[in-house]
Amino acid sequence: MSTLPAGAGRSFGVYVHVPFCATRCGYCDFNTYTPGELGYSASPESWLDAVRRELQLAAGVLAAPPAVDTVFVGGGTPSLLGADGLAAVLDAVRTSFGLTPGAEVTTETNPESTSPEFFEGIAAAGFTRVSLGMQSAAPHVLAALDRRHTPGRAVAAAREARAAGFEHVSLDLIYGTPGETSEDLAASLDAVLAAGVDHVSAYALVVEDGTAMARRVARGELAAPDDDVLADRYEQVDAALSAVGLQWYEVSNWAVSPEARCRHNLGYWLGGDWWGAGPGAHSHVGGVRWWNVKHPARYAAVLAAGESPAAGRELLSADDRRVERVMLELRLADGLPLDALDEAGRGVASRALGDGLLAPGPPGRVVLTPRGRLLADAVVRDLLTG
């Protein structure tokens, strides 16, 4: 890969993909692997060595390696690495790039692979933010999702993280699972609020092709998610969180304050630059996007041979970037500048304002209304096609 110029004066993030999971959830189509699927072909040790090599490569590829403003360790199940493993990941980022003062450093965690000692260890290593996968507080909903953690464990883990000194703790919910009632979701929301977190992500269940859940739906064992039910559930989530001061800042994300928002994800949504390290990770720097080989063994072998792990790349055209800007920025509470739209798109925006899908935002911007958020994909499509 030729030298790439990171955007001058722009924030720069690093994403690290951990491909390991103890078991595979039925709805998941991420690039993850269980021990039985990997066998002896890859290990956390070989993966970490490869990540170090890729980050060193990254620092050499970038024309002027910037200090990192945000780090996000995702997966997979990063907490399976333990506190020492996650500390080693962050050390690799520091060694290759350095961190800016006040950098946001997040890790995703599975509640079952955490403990008070784990949170104390990653806090000491320099992590500043924890994102916990809760999904639901209802046992039968967790069972439908093939989640292995017990219903109360996510809330307990969030409290342990706060006790370890984490100011920023997020819980993730999935709504619309077959068999979930509005009462089940209300109980999950009550549990989230009892945990005292400052950030919540809530996503509608999507049945992805090739997953175990998709096969169960195809066999008639589970009902497919219903769009009307999903809309009702979203409104229920938004009402419950807004009532206690968790305000939406992206269609699927709520925070108690601007400081509690996920700065790393905001970098994605605002078209920032980031390097994605790890098997299957995606990167974007200076209008160039690329993605790594997916299998951990292949990823490690390529880097051990001194080669780039990139499997493909694309140079984004001006129109590509405009389309992505509309798709992503419109999902934000700060809204979309009207000058990001062409003349036809501005005409559509004017009609959407009259239809109650958009509302005036800060000067020169439009923002999705509550009804518009339910139809965000359709609004974006209309804005782009005129």
For each residue, the residues with C-beta under 8 A, 3 or more apart:
1: 4 61 290 308 310 313
2: 61
3: 61 62 63
4: 1 61 62 63 285 286 288
5: 8 62 63 64 285 286
6: 10 12 62 63 64 65 66 273 285 286
7: 10 12 272 273 285 286
8: 5
9:
10: 6 7 272 273
11: 69 70 263 267 272 273
12: 6 7 66 67 68 69 97 272 273 274 275
13: 68 69 70 71 72 264 267 272 273 274 275
14: 55 68 70 71 72 93 97 274 275 276 277
15: 71 72 73 74 264 274 275 276 277 278 281 282 283
16: 51 71 72 73 74 89 93 276 277 278 281
17: 31 74 75 76 276 277 278 279 280 281
18: 47 73 74 75 76 77 78 80 81 278
19: 31 32 33 42 47 75 76 278 279 280 296
20: 32 33 34 35 38 44 47 75 76 77 80 81
21: 24 25 28 32 33 34 75 76 77 80
22: 34 35 77 80 110 112 113 148
23: 34 146 148
24: 21 28 32 34 37 146 212
25: 21 28 145 146 147
26: 144 145 146 211 212 213 216
27: 145 146 174 205 206 207 208 211 212 213
28: 21 24 25 32 208 211
29: 208 209 210 211
30: 75 76
31: 17 19 76 279 280 294
32: 19 20 21 24 28 75 76 77
33: 19 20 21 37 38 42 296
34: 20 21 22 23 24 37 38
35: 20 22 38 39
36: 39
37: 24 33 34
38: 20 33 34 35 41 42 43 296 297
39: 35 36
40: 43
41: 38 295 296 297
42: 19 33 38 46 47 295 296 297 300
43: 38 40 46 47
44: 20 47 48 80 81 85
45: 48 49
46: 42 43 49 50 296 297 300
47: 18 19 20 42 43 44 50 51 278 279 296 299 300
48: 44 45 51 52 81 85 88 89 92
49: 45 46 52 53 300 304
50: 46 47 53 54 296 299 300 303 304 309
51: 16 47 48 54 55 89 92 277 278
52: 48 49 55 56 92 95 96
53: 49 50 56 57 303 304
54: 50 51 57 58 277 278 292 303 309
55: 14 51 52 58 59 92 93 95 96 97 275 277
56: 52 53 59 60 95 96
57: 53 54 60 61 303 308
58: 54 55 61 62 65 96 97 275 277
59: 55 56 62 65 96 97
60: 56 57
61: 1 2 3 4 57 58
62: 3 4 5 6 58 59 65 66 275 285
63: 3 4 5 6
64: 5 6
65: 6 58 59 62 96 97
66: 6 12 62 97 273
67: 12 97 98 99 100 103
68: 12 13 14 71 93 97 98 99 100 103
69: 11 12 13 100 103 104 263 267
70: 11 13 14 103 104 105 106 263 264 267 274
71: 13 14 15 16 68 90 93 99 103 104 105 106 264
72: 13 14 15 16 106 107 108 264 265
73: 15 16 18 78 86 89 90 106 107 108
74: 15 16 17 18 78 107 108
75: 17 18 19 20 21 30 32 78 108
76: 17 18 19 20 21 30 31 32 80 108
77: 18 20 21 22 32 80 108 109 110 113
78: 18 73 74 75 81 86 89 107 108 109
79: 82 86 107 108 109 110 113 114 118
80: 18 20 21 22 44 76 77 85 110 113
81: 18 20 44 48 78 84 85 86 88 89
82: 79 85 86 118 121
83: 86 87 117 118 120 121 122 124 125
84: 81 87 88 121
85: 44 48 80 81 82 88 89
86: 73 78 79 81 82 83 89 90 107 121 122 125 127
87: 83 84 90 91 121 122 124 125 126
88: 48 81 84 85 91 92
89: 16 48 51 73 78 81 85 86 92 93
90: 71 73 86 87 93 94 105 125 126 127
91: 87 88 94 95 125
92: 48 51 52 55 88 89 95 96
93: 14 16 55 68 71 89 90 96 97 99
94: 90 91 97 98 99 126
95: 52 55 56 91 92
96: 52 55 56 58 59 65 92 93
97: 12 14 55 58 59 65 66 67 68 93 94
98: 67 68 94
99: 67 68 71 93 94 103 105 126
100: 67 68 69 103
101:
102:
103: 67 68 69 70 71 99 100 128
104: 69 70 71 128 129 168 262 263 264
105: 70 71 90 99 126 127 128 129
106: 70 71 72 73 127 128 129 130 131 262 264
107: 72 73 74 78 79 86 122 127 129 130 131
108: 72 73 74 75 76 77 78 79 131 132 133
109: 77 78 79 113 114 118 130 131 132 133 157
110: 22 77 79 80 113 114 132 133 149
111: 114 132 133 134 149 153 154 156 157
112: 22 148 149 150 153
113: 22 77 79 80 109 110 118
114: 79 109 110 111 118 119 132 157 160 161
115: 118 119 160
116: 119 120 160 163 164
117: 83 120 121
118: 79 82 83 109 113 114 115 121 122
119: 114 115 116 122 123 130 157 160 161 163 164 166
120: 83 116 117 123 124 164 165
121: 82 83 84 86 87 117 118 124 125
122: 83 86 87 107 118 119 125 127 130
123: 119 120 127 164 165 166
124: 83 87 120 121
125: 83 86 87 90 91 121 122
126: 87 90 94 99 105
127: 86 90 105 106 107 122 123 130 166
128: 103 104 105 106 166 167 168
129: 104 105 106 107 166 168 169 170 262
130: 106 107 109 119 122 127 158 161 166 168 169 170
131: 106 107 108 109 169 170 171 172 199 201 262
132: 108 109 110 111 114 154 157 158 161 169 170 171 172
133: 108 109 110 111 147 154 172
134: 111 137 154 155 171 172 173 188 191 192
135: 141 142 145 147 154 172 173 174
136: 141 142 145 147 151 173 174 177 180 184 185 188
137: 134 151 152 154 155 184 187 188 190 191
138: 141 142 151 180 184 187 188
139: 142 143 151
140: 143 144 179 184
141: 135 136 138 144 145 177 179 180 184 188
142: 135 136 138 139 145 147 149 151
143: 139 140 146 147
144: 26 140 141 177 178 179 180 222
145: 25 26 27 135 136 141 142 174 177 213
146: 23 24 25 26 27 143 212 213
147: 25 133 135 136 142 143
148: 22 23 112
149: 110 111 112 142 153 154
150: 112 153
151: 136 137 138 139 142 154 191
152: 137 155 156 191
153: 111 112 149 150 156 157
154: 111 132 133 134 135 137 149 151 157 158 171 191 195
155: 134 137 152 158 159 191 192 194 195
156: 111 152 153 159 160
157: 109 111 114 119 132 153 154 160 161
158: 130 132 154 155 161 162 169 171 195 196 197
159: 155 156 162 163 195 196
160: 114 115 116 119 156 157 163 164
161: 114 119 130 132 157 158 164 166 169
162: 158 159 165 166 169 196 197
163: 116 119 159 160
164: 116 119 120 123 160 161
165: 120 123 162
166: 119 123 127 128 129 130 161 162 169
167: 128 198
168: 104 128 129 130 198 199 259 260
169: 129 130 131 132 158 161 162 166 195 197 198 199
170: 129 130 131 132 197 198 199 200 201 262
171: 131 132 134 154 158 192 195 197 199 200 201
172: 131 132 133 134 135 200 201 202 203
173: 134 135 136 188 189 192 200 201 202 203 237
174: 27 135 136 145 177 202 203 204 205
175: 180 185 202 203 204 205 230 233 234 236 237
176: 180 204 205 225 226 229 230 233
177: 136 141 144 145 174 180 205 225
178: 144 217 222 223 224 225
179: 140 141 144 222
180: 136 138 141 144 175 176 177 184 185 233
181: 184 185
182: 185 186 232 233 236
183: 186 187
184: 136 137 138 140 141 180 181 187 188
185: 136 175 180 181 182 188 189 233 236 237
186: 182 183 189 190 236 240
187: 137 138 183 184 190 191
188: 134 136 137 138 141 173 184 185 191 192
189: 173 185 186 192 193 236 237 240 241
190: 137 186 187 193 194
191: 134 137 151 152 154 155 187 188 194 195
192: 134 155 171 173 188 189 195 197 200
193: 189 190 196 240 244
194: 155 190 191
195: 154 155 158 159 169 171 191 192
196: 158 159 162 193
197: 158 162 169 170 171 192 200
198: 167 168 169 170 246 255 256 257 260
199: 131 168 169 170 171 246 253 254 255 256 260 261 262
200: 170 171 172 173 192 197 241 246 253 254 255
201: 131 170 171 172 173 252 253 254
202: 172 173 174 175 234 237 241 252 253 254
203: 172 173 174 175 206 252
204: 174 175 176 225 230 233 234
205: 27 174 175 176 177 225 230
206: 27 203 225
207: 27 211 213 214 217 224 225
208: 27 28 29 211 213 214
209: 29 214
210: 29 214
211: 26 27 28 29 207 208 214 215
212: 24 26 27 146 215 216
213: 26 27 145 146 207 208 216 217 222
214: 207 208 209 210 211 217 218
215: 211 212 218 219
216: 26 212 213 219 221 222
217: 178 207 213 214 220 221 222 223 224
218: 214 215
219: 215 216
220: 217
221: 216 217
222: 144 178 179 213 216 217
223: 178 217 226
224: 178 207 217
225: 176 177 178 204 205 206 207 229 230
226: 176 223 229 230
227: 230 231
228: 231 232
229: 176 225 226 232 233
230: 175 176 204 205 225 226 227 233 234
231: 227 228 234 235 374
232: 182 228 229 235 236
233: 175 176 180 182 185 204 229 230 236 237
234: 175 202 204 230 231 237 238 373 374
235: 231 232 238 239 370 374
236: 175 182 185 186 189 232 233 239 240
237: 173 175 185 189 202 233 234 240 241
238: 234 235 241 242 248 254 370 373
239: 235 236 242 243
240: 186 189 193 236 237 243 244
241: 189 200 202 237 238 244 246 247 248 254
242: 238 239 245 246 247 248 254
243: 239 240
244: 193 240 241
245: 242 256
246: 198 199 200 241 242 254 255 256
247: 241 242 254 255 256 333
248: 238 241 242 251 253 254 333 373
249: 253 254 255 258 261 332 333 334
250: 253 265 266 269 331 332 333
251: 248 331 368 373 376
252: 201 202 203
253: 199 200 201 202 248 249 250 261 262 265
254: 199 200 201 202 238 241 242 246 247 248 249
255: 198 199 200 246 247 249 258 260 261 262
256: 198 199 245 246 247 260
257: 198 260 261
258: 249 255 261
259: 168
260: 168 198 199 255 256 257
261: 199 249 253 255 257 258 266
262: 104 106 129 131 170 199 253 255 265 266
263: 11 69 70 104 266 267
264: 13 15 70 71 72 104 106 267 268 274
265: 72 250 253 262 268 269
266: 250 261 262 263 269 270 272 332
267: 11 13 69 70 263 264 270 272 273 274
268: 264 265 272 274 328
269: 250 265 266 328 329 331 332
270: 266 267 328 329 332
271: 321 324 325 328
272: 7 10 11 12 13 266 267 268 284
273: 6 7 10 11 12 13 66 267 284 285 286
274: 12 13 14 15 70 264 267 268 283 284 285
275: 12 13 14 15 55 58 62 283 285
276: 14 15 16 17 281 282 283 291 292
277: 14 15 16 17 51 54 55 58 281 292
278: 15 16 17 18 19 47 51 54 281 292 299
279: 17 19 31 47 292 293 294 295 296 298 299 309
280: 17 19 31 291 292 293 294
281: 15 16 17 276 277 278 291 292
282: 15 276 289 290 291 292
283: 15 274 275 276 289 290 291
284: 272 273 274 287 288 289
285: 4 5 6 7 62 273 274 275 288
286: 4 5 6 7 273
287: 284 315 316 321
288: 4 284 285 313 314 315 316
289: 282 283 284 313 314 316
290: 1 282 283 310 311 312 313 314
291: 276 280 281 282 283 310 311 312 313
292: 54 276 277 278 279 280 281 282 299 309 310 311
293: 279 280 298 299 302 309 310 311
294: 31 279 280 298 299 311
295: 41 42 279 298 299
296: 19 33 38 41 42 46 47 50 279 299 300
297: 38 41 42 46 300 301
298: 279 293 294 295 301 302
299: 47 50 278 279 292 293 294 295 296 302 303 309
300: 42 46 47 49 50 296 297 303 304
301: 297 298 304 305
302: 293 298 299 305 307 308 309
303: 50 53 54 57 299 300 306 307 309
304: 49 50 53 300 301
305: 301 302
306: 303
307: 302 303
308: 1 57 302
309: 50 54 279 292 293 299 302 303
310: 1 290 291 292 293 313
311: 290 291 292 293 294
312: 290 291
313: 1 288 289 290 291 310
314: 288 289 290
315: 287 288
316: 287 288 289 320 321 324
317: 320 321
318: 321 322
319: 322 323
320: 316 317 323 324
321: 271 287 316 317 318 324 325
322: 318 319 325 326 340
323: 319 320 326 327 384
324: 271 316 320 321 327 328
325: 271 321 322 328 329 336 340
326: 322 323 329 330 336 340 341 345 380 383 384
327: 323 324 330 331 380 384
328: 268 269 270 271 324 325 331 332
329: 269 270 325 326 332 334 335 336 337 340
330: 326 327 335 336 366 368 376 379 380 383
331: 250 251 269 327 328 368 376
332: 249 250 266 269 270 328 329 335 336
333: 247 248 249 250 367
334: 249 329 361 362 365 367
335: 329 330 332 361 362 365 366 367 368
336: 325 326 329 330 332 340 341 365 366 367
337: 329 340 364 365
338: 341 346 349 364 365 366
339: 364
340: 322 325 326 329 336 337
341: 326 336 338 344 345 346 348 349 383
342: 345 346 386
343: 346 347
344: 341 347 348 386
345: 326 341 342 348 349 383 384 386
346: 338 341 342 343 349 350
347: 343 344 350 351 386
348: 341 344 345 351 352 382 383 386
349: 338 341 345 346 352 353 358 366 383
350: 346 347 353 354
351: 347 348 354 355
352: 348 349 355 357 358 366 372 379 382 383
353: 349 350 357 358 359 360 366
354: 350 351
355: 351 352
356: 369 371 372
357: 352 353 368 369 371 372 375 379
358: 349 352 353 366 367 368 369 372 379
359: 353 366 367 368 369 372
360: 353 365 366 367
361: 334 335 365 366 367
362: 334 335 365
363:
364: 337 338 339
365: 334 335 336 337 338 360 361 362
366: 330 335 336 338 349 352 353 358 359 360 361
367: 333 334 335 336 358 359 360 361
368: 251 330 331 335 357 358 359 372 373 376 379
369: 356 357 358 359 372 373
370: 235 238 373 374
371: 356 357 374 375
372: 352 356 357 358 359 368 369 375 376 379
373: 234 238 248 251 368 369 370 376
374: 231 234 235 370 371
375: 357 371 372 378 379
376: 251 330 331 368 372 373 379 380
377: 380 381
378: 375 381 382
379: 330 352 357 358 368 372 375 376 382 383
380: 326 327 330 376 377 383 384
381: 377 378 384 385
382: 348 352 378 379 385 386
383: 326 330 341 345 348 349 352 379 380
384: 323 326 327 345 380 381
385: 381 382
386: 342 344 345 347 348 382
